Amino acid sequence: MKTPKDEIHPDDAALFRAAVGDVKPLPDQNRIVQQRPPRRPLLRNTAIPATIPDILSDFGGGEIPGEYLGNGLSRMMLRKLRRGHWPIQDSLDLHGLNTDAARQLLQEFLHEAKQNGLRCVLVIHGKGMAVLKQNTRHWLIQHPQVLAWCEAGPGNGGGGAVLALLRTNL
């Protein structure tokens, strides 16, 4: 519904046409618009995976930082991860799980991500679950598949989730 504010006064329209004058469209530039490749749907393996060894410890060395970068890696990788350089290819929600179930599910998720050649994943642990938040971040530091991780942006869970950058299978 138009309001009196939305209507254009005839004098204003005439003034605009006089200021613009004769307008000619620009010639076609013969440019190709770059598009992101479509996201491949992940094929979930419904079969129970072979036993994945439990390599993650619950015992951490104190306060876990808000981000992690593996030894020998450039800080630019962490910056790119924070800025969304790699699209999120899959996510895992650990809400409502106890510590043992969350650890086992995280290991299975990272194993499956490795099998599917994923590069960037989102792990949601929740904001209020201080124990699960600390443990999840500690487990990601320990896992050999994880190169770096940082807190997710506000649109992906903020302080209740982390983006993890994984090794490629090359």
N, C-alpha and C positions, 0 to 999 in steps of 0.2 A: 504494500500500500504506500503510495507516494504521499509525502507530507509537503506542505508549502516550502520547506527548506530544500527539498530535493528537486523542485521544478526549476528549470532554467528560464530566466527572463529573456524575452525576445531581443532586447537591446544587448544583453551579454552575448547571446549567440551570434548576433550580427557583428559585434566587436571582435569576437574570436575568429569568425570567418575572414574578416578584413585583415587581421593580424597574420593569419596563416597564409592567406592568398592561395595561389594555385599550387596544389600539392601533387607531386609525381611520385609514384611508388619506386622504391629502389629496385634495381635489376636483381634477378636471382643470382646468388653468389655461388651456386653449385657446391654447397657445403653439405657434408654429411653430419647429422646430429649424432653425437656419441651417446650410446645407451649402455646401461649396465647389462651384463649378461643375465638372463633369468636364473633365479636361484634353483639349483638342483634339489628335488625332494630327496630327503635322506631315506634310505632303505633301512628300516629297523629290522634287525635280526631277532626274530621271535624265539629262536632256539636259545637254550640256556648256554651261555659261553663257557668255554673250558675254565676250570678253576683259575682265577686270577689271584696270584699271591698277594697277601696283605703286607705291603711294604711301608705303609704309612703309620707313623707313631702319633699317639695322642699327646705325648709329653713335649711341650715346647720350651724354648728358652726365654720365657718372659713375654714382653710386649711385642706383638706382631705389627710391623709397619703398615701403612696404608697402601703400599705398592711394593712390588718385587721385580728385580731384574737379575737374571742369571749372571754368573761370573763371565767376564770377557765379552759381554754384549754392549752394544752402543746405547747410550741414553736416548738416542733418537728412536730406537725401537719402542721404548716405553712411551715417549711422546706421541708417536704415531698410533699406538694402541689407545691412549687416552683420547686422541682426536678422531677416532673411528676410521682409521686408514684401512683396517681389515674389517669386512662386514661380519656380523655375528652369524655363524652358520648353524648353531644349535644351542640349546639351553637346558639347564637342569635345575629343578626346583627342589630344595631340600627341606622346605617348611614341614614342620610336624614330625620330623624323624628324630630318633634318638641318635646318639653319637656313633654307635656301632653300625646302625643301618645307613646313616649318612656317609660314613667312611667307605663302606662297601659299595654303595650306589655311586659315589664319586669315582672310585677306582674303575668300576664297570663302565661308567660314562666316558672317562678318559681313554680307556682301552678301546671302546667302540669308536670314539673320535679319531683315534690313531688308525684304526682299521679303515675308516672312511676318508682318511686324508684331510681332516678338518684342520683349519689354521687358527680360528678364533671362536671361542665358546663363552657363554655367559653362565655363571654359576650363582644361583640365587640362594642365599642362606637366611635372609631375614634380618631386620634391624634390631628387633628386641631380643633375639636369641644370642646373648653375648658369648656363651660357651660354643655354640655352633658356628658363630661368626669367627671367633678366634681359631677354632679347630680347622675350619674349612680353609682359611688362609694359610695356616701352618701346613696342612696337608698339601696344598698346591705348591708351596715352597719345596717340599720334600720330593714331589713327583718328578721323575726324570723326563717326562714328556712336556712339562711346563717350562717355557723359556722366560716368561714374564707375566705379571698380572697387575691390574690396577682396579681401583674402585670404579664401578660402572657410573655412567652419567645419570642425571636425574630422570631421563626418559626410560632407562633400563633398570631402575631399582635403587640408584644412588648408593648410599652406605650399606644397603641390604643385599648387594650383589657385587660380584667381581667379574671383570673381563679377563680371560686367560688366553695368552698367545702360546700356541703349541708348536712343537717341532714338526717339520714336514717330513714325509716319508720318501724323500729323494735319495 
